[in-house]
Amino acid sequence: MPTASDPKALAGTEPWDADEAFRRLREAVREYPKAAVFDLRDRGFDSPFQVLVASLISARTRDETTLAVGLRLFPIAPTPEATLALGEARLAELIRPATFPEPKARDILEISRRIVEEQGGQVPATIEGLTAYRGVGPKIAALTLAVAFGTPIVPVDVHVHRIANRWGLVATRTPEATQAALEAALPERYWIEANERLVPFGKFVCTGVAPRCSTCRLLSMCRRVGVTASR
């Protein structure tokens, strides 16, 4: 593992290499909790409907809360039909530890109704189809496509956006621009994995404030753009 008492001495001393970077990323996050939607997928809650609902619940909600909510909700309501049968009050109660439970419950019920009535119970497999639902923005749609359908796409959240710019791999101002830039910069085989690895990496290593540069496995490839203080 690369280390340095002064991170500036080692930062950026190696050229960026995607294969090596992702090898190091896997090692760096191995002991940390997974991003919630990927964790739920790995526990068997991987249908397109479950992934869509989990992605919506995860908006502005901590991963540990999203995971707990998904583990409680999906055994009871694994399908849009079962979700509709819960009703708004019961659904809001089940997802209440998440942020904005009542609006999210209304959105999930409306999405469930439309999936049943308009799509024969099948979740749309396109950005356009998903973002036509109330409450589903580009990030939620991209995460659903990536995790549920294996569609090559880079779902970008605050961690992915911050780290890609901090590395100097992209120079962008918005998540939408970061997605396009990363899809140009990374081999397609890493597009989905970028979100899976960078979310825990951003939470526990490359944090927004005082990142752990001195013990970071990727320090030698990182340009530390915008970093003024680190550990």
C-alpha positions in Angstrom: 0.0 0.0 0.0 1.4 3.4 -0.9 1.9 5.7 2.1 3.6 9.0 2.7 4.0 11.2 5.7 3.5 14.1 3.2 0.8 12.9 0.7 1.9 15.6 -1.8 5.2 13.8 -2.2 3.5 10.7 -3.6 0.3 12.0 -5.2 0.2 11.8 -8.9 3.6 10.0 -9.3 2.0 7.1 -11.3 -0.1 7.4 -14.5 -3.8 6.6 -14.2 -4.4 3.0 -15.0 -8.0 1.8 -14.8 -7.3 -1.9 -14.2 -4.8 -1.2 -11.4 -7.1 1.5 -9.9 -10.1 -0.8 -9.7 -7.9 -3.6 -8.3 -6.8 -1.2 -5.5 -10.4 0.1 -5.0 -11.7 -3.4 -4.4 -9.0 -3.9 -1.7 -9.6 -0.5 -0.2 -13.3 -1.1 0.4 -13.3 -4.8 1.1 -13.8 -4.3 4.9 -16.4 -1.6 4.6 -20.2 -1.9 4.3 -21.4 -2.0 0.7 -23.5 0.6 -1.0 -27.1 -0.3 0.0 -28.6 -1.0 -3.4 -25.7 -3.3 -4.3 -25.9 -4.9 -0.8 -29.7 -5.6 -1.3 -29.0 -7.0 -4.7 -26.4 -9.4 -3.3 -28.9 -10.5 -0.7 -31.3 -11.6 -3.4 -33.5 -8.4 -3.6 -32.5 -7.9 -7.2 -35.7 -7.7 -9.3 -36.0 -4.5 -11.3 -38.9 -3.4 -9.2 -37.0 -4.0 -5.9 -33.9 -2.2 -7.3 -36.0 0.8 -8.4 -37.8 1.1 -5.1 -34.5 0.7 -3.1 -32.9 3.4 -5.4 -35.8 5.8 -4.7 -35.7 5.1 -1.0 -31.9 5.7 -1.0 -32.2 9.3 -2.2 -30.9 11.6 0.7 -30.9 8.6 3.0 -28.0 6.9 4.6 -27.0 3.5 3.2 -27.5 1.7 6.5 -31.0 3.1 6.7 -31.8 2.1 3.1 -30.5 -1.4 3.8 -32.6 -1.8 6.9 -35.7 -0.5 5.1 -35.2 -2.8 2.2 -34.7 -5.9 4.4 -38.0 -5.1 6.2 -40.0 -4.0 3.1 -39.2 -6.5 0.4 -40.2 -9.7 2.1 -43.6 -8.2 2.6 -43.9 -6.3 -0.7 -41.6 -7.8 -3.4 -43.8 -6.8 -6.4 -45.8 -3.8 -7.5 -49.0 -5.7 -6.9 -48.0 -6.5 -3.3 -46.9 -2.9 -2.7 -50.2 -1.5 -3.9 -52.0 -3.8 -1.5 -50.2 -2.2 1.5 -51.7 1.2 1.0 -50.1 4.6 1.7 -50.2 4.6 5.4 -48.7 1.1 5.9 -46.0 1.7 3.2 -45.0 5.0 4.8 -44.7 3.3 8.1 -42.5 0.6 6.7 -40.1 3.0 5.1 -40.3 5.7 7.8 -36.6 5.6 8.9 -35.8 6.9 5.4 -36.1 10.6 4.6 -39.4 11.9 3.4 -41.4 8.7 4.0 -44.8 10.0 3.1 -43.8 11.6 -0.3 -41.7 8.5 -1.2 -44.6 6.2 -0.3 -46.9 8.2 -2.6 -44.3 8.0 -5.4 -43.7 4.3 -4.9 -47.5 3.6 -5.0 -48.0 5.7 -8.1 -45.0 4.0 -9.8 -46.4 0.6 -8.8 -49.8 1.4 -10.2 -48.4 2.6 -13.5 -46.1 -0.4 -13.8 -49.1 -2.7 -13.3 -51.6 -0.8 -15.5 -49.3 0.5 -18.2 -46.4 -2.0 -18.3 -48.0 -5.3 -17.5 -46.0 -5.5 -14.3 -42.6 -4.9 -16.0 -40.3 -2.1 -15.0 -39.1 0.0 -18.0 -35.5 -0.7 -19.0 -34.7 2.8 -20.4 -33.8 6.1 -18.9 -36.8 7.7 -20.6 -39.2 5.2 -19.3 -37.9 5.4 -15.7 -37.7 9.1 -15.5 -41.3 9.4 -16.7 -42.2 8.3 -13.2 -42.7 10.9 -10.5 -39.7 10.9 -8.0 -37.3 9.1 -10.4 -34.5 11.4 -11.6 -31.5 10.5 -13.7 -29.4 9.2 -10.8 -32.2 6.8 -9.6 -32.9 5.7 -13.2 -29.2 5.1 -13.9 -28.7 3.1 -10.7 -31.8 1.0 -11.6 -30.6 0.3 -15.1 -27.1 -0.6 -13.9 -28.0 -2.8 -10.9 -31.2 -4.4 -12.1 -30.6 -4.8 -15.9 -26.8 -4.7 -16.1 -27.0 -1.8 -18.6 -23.6 -0.2 -19.1 -24.0 3.2 -17.4 -22.2 5.1 -14.7 -24.6 6.1 -11.9 -23.2 9.3 -10.4 -23.8 10.4 -6.8 -22.0 12.9 -4.7 -19.2 10.5 -3.9 -18.6 9.5 -7.6 -18.7 13.1 -8.7 -16.3 14.3 -6.0 -13.7 11.5 -6.3 -13.5 11.5 -10.1 -12.8 15.2 -10.0 -10.4 14.9 -7.1 -8.4 12.2 -8.9 -8.2 14.6 -11.9 -9.8 11.9 -14.1 -12.5 14.4 -15.1 -13.0 18.1 -14.6 -16.8 18.6 -14.4 -19.3 20.7 -12.4 -22.4 18.6 -12.4 -23.2 14.9 -11.9 -24.6 14.7 -15.4 -21.4 16.0 -16.9 -19.4 13.6 -14.7 -21.4 10.7 -16.0 -20.6 11.5 -19.6 -16.9 12.2 -18.8 -16.5 9.0 -16.9 -18.1 7.0 -19.6 -15.5 8.5 -22.0 -12.6 7.9 -19.6 -13.3 4.4 -18.2 -13.5 1.1 -20.0 -17.1 0.0 -20.2 -16.5 -3.0 -18.0 -16.0 -0.6 -15.0 -19.0 1.7 -15.6 -21.3 -0.1 -13.1 -18.6 -1.0 -10.7 -17.5 2.6 -10.4 -20.6 3.4 -8.3 -20.4 0.2 -6.4 -16.8 0.9 -5.3 -16.7 4.6 -5.1 -19.7 5.0 -2.7 -18.0 3.2 0.2 -14.6 4.6 -0.8 -16.0 8.1 -0.6 -17.8 7.4 2.7 -14.8 5.9 4.5 -11.6 6.8 2.7 -11.8 9.6 0.2 -14.2 11.7 2.4 -15.5 15.1 1.6 -13.5 16.7 4.4 -10.0 15.7 5.3 -9.7 12.5 3.2 -7.4 9.8 4.3 -4.7 10.5 1.8 -1.7 9.2 3.8 -2.9 5.6 3.8 -4.9 5.7 0.5 -4.1 2.8 -1.9 -4.8 5.1 -4.9 -2.7 8.1 -3.7 0.0 7.7 -6.3 -2.5 8.0 -9.1 -4.5 10.8 -7.6 -3.9 14.5 -8.4 -5.7 15.6 -5.2 -7.5 18.3 -7.0 -9.1 20.7 -4.5 -7.6 18.9 -1.4 -6.4 21.4 1.1 -6.3 19.2 4.2 -6.1 15.5 4.7 -5.2 12.8 7.2 
